[in-house]
Amino acid sequence: MALSSQFSGCASDCGDKIEAGRVYSINTTAHSDNPKVQKALDYIRRNDPSKIAIGKHVIDDDIALSISDSALKDPVDAKLEAHKKFIDLQFPITAEETMGLKNTSDCKSVKNPYDPARDIEFFNDAPTQFVTLKPGEFIVLPPNSAHAPCSGKGKVLKGVFKIKVD
């Protein structure tokens, strides 16, 4: 799943297949070619996210969902992060969240090197694009997409699926 060169919003339908780095409505009829991503989408479509308890929920051996209550920060304070073993499927539940995006191949300044135990690397680079997700929307972020989540004002209850890469 390659990161889309265009990080544009798509609150309803953008075609038949879900593309990485685009914003979609949870109710979109678009689907993912990745069966694990599709399983995560099906899960969130069948369950009211606002009624899922804060914490980690194991969906199966390859998919986990974390619900967190996070303070939003100024975009300049949000650092780009990337993963190698997992795809993120992120969605805000209670408030808008802005997220910075950049392809990892364009990230030149490593803040914290890749930690395989935590599957995370941080960059000093600035995002090249920003998207804003509203409650009821999601974004799919594969390993080649650095993302700076949790920007905005106030707090957000949000969900993040961690989907193991084959």
C-alpha positions in Angstrom: 0.0 0.0 0.0 1.8 3.1 -1.2 1.2 6.5 0.4 -0.9 8.6 -2.0 1.0 11.5 -3.5 -2.0 13.7 -2.8 -3.2 13.9 0.7 -6.7 15.2 -0.1 -9.8 14.8 1.9 -12.5 12.4 0.9 -15.3 12.5 3.4 -17.6 10.2 1.4 -16.5 8.1 -1.5 -13.3 8.4 -3.5 -13.8 5.4 -5.6 -13.8 1.7 -5.0 -10.5 1.2 -3.2 -9.2 2.9 0.0 -5.9 4.7 -0.7 -3.3 5.4 2.0 -3.0 8.9 3.2 -6.6 10.0 2.3 -9.4 10.8 4.7 -12.5 8.7 4.3 -15.9 8.5 6.1 -16.2 5.4 8.2 -19.5 4.9 6.2 -17.8 4.9 2.8 -18.5 2.0 0.5 -14.9 1.9 -0.6 -12.9 -1.1 0.5 -9.3 -2.1 1.1 -7.5 -4.8 -0.9 -5.7 -5.7 2.4 -8.0 -8.1 4.2 -6.6 -7.1 7.6 -7.3 -3.4 7.0 -10.8 -4.4 5.8 -11.3 -6.4 8.9 -10.5 -3.4 11.1 -12.9 -1.2 9.0 -15.6 -3.8 9.4 -15.0 -3.9 13.2 -15.4 -0.2 13.6 -18.4 -0.1 11.3 -20.2 -2.7 13.5 -19.2 -1.1 16.9 -19.9 2.4 18.1 -16.4 3.8 18.7 -17.8 6.1 21.5 -18.9 3.0 23.5 -15.5 1.2 23.3 -13.6 1.4 26.6 -10.3 3.3 26.7 -7.4 0.9 26.4 -6.1 -1.8 24.2 -8.4 -4.3 22.5 -7.0 -7.3 20.7 -9.1 -8.0 17.7 -7.0 -11.0 16.5 -3.3 -12.0 16.3 -2.7 -9.3 13.6 -5.0 -6.5 14.7 -5.3 -4.5 17.9 -7.3 -1.4 18.6 -6.2 1.3 21.1 -8.7 3.9 22.3 -7.1 6.8 24.1 -8.1 10.2 25.5 -5.3 12.5 24.2 -4.5 16.2 24.7 -4.2 17.9 21.3 -1.1 20.0 20.7 0.0 22.8 18.4 1.1 21.4 15.0 4.7 22.6 15.5 4.9 20.4 18.6 3.7 17.3 16.9 6.6 15.2 15.7 6.5 12.9 12.7 6.6 9.2 13.5 6.7 6.1 11.4 6.4 2.4 11.9 7.8 -0.6 10.0 5.8 -3.6 11.3 2.3 -2.1 11.4 -0.2 -0.1 9.4 -2.1 2.5 11.4 -5.7 3.1 10.8 -6.5 6.2 12.9 -9.9 7.9 13.6 -11.0 10.6 16.0 -14.1 9.9 18.0 -15.0 13.1 19.8 -13.2 16.1 18.1 -11.4 17.1 15.0 -7.8 16.2 14.8 -5.2 17.6 12.4 -2.4 15.3 11.3 0.8 16.2 9.5 2.0 13.8 6.7 5.2 13.1 4.8 6.7 10.1 3.0 9.4 8.5 5.1 11.7 8.5 2.0 11.6 12.3 2.2 12.4 12.5 5.9 16.1 13.5 6.3 16.5 14.2 10.0 16.0 11.4 12.5 15.1 12.6 16.0 14.9 9.1 17.6 16.2 6.1 15.6 13.9 3.2 14.9 13.1 1.2 18.1 12.1 -2.3 16.9 10.6 -3.2 20.3 8.2 -0.3 20.1 8.1 -0.2 16.3 8.5 3.5 16.1 10.9 6.1 14.7 10.7 9.9 15.1 11.8 12.6 12.7 12.6 16.3 13.1 11.4 17.0 9.5 8.3 19.2 9.0 5.2 17.6 7.4 4.7 18.4 3.8 0.9 18.2 4.0 -1.8 18.4 6.7 -5.2 16.7 6.8 -8.0 17.3 9.3 -10.1 14.3 10.4 -13.5 14.8 11.9 -15.4 12.3 14.0 -16.7 9.6 11.7 -13.6 9.8 9.4 -10.4 7.7 9.3 -7.0 7.6 7.6 -4.8 4.6 6.7 -1.1 5.1 7.3 1.2 2.4 6.0 4.9 2.0 7.0 6.1 4.5 4.3 4.0 7.3 5.8 5.4 9.4 8.5 2.6 11.1 10.4 2.4 13.7 13.2 -0.9 13.0 14.9 -2.9 14.8 17.7 -2.8 18.4 16.6 -5.6 20.8 17.4 -7.2 22.4 20.4 -8.5 20.6 23.5 -8.7 16.9 23.8 -9.8 14.0 21.6 -11.0 10.6 22.2 -9.4 8.6 19.3 -8.9 5.1 18.1 -5.8 3.6 16.4 -5.8 0.2 14.9 -2.4 -1.4 14.7 -2.5 -3.8 11.7 0.5 -6.2 11.3 2.2 -6.0 7.9 2.6 -9.4 6.2 
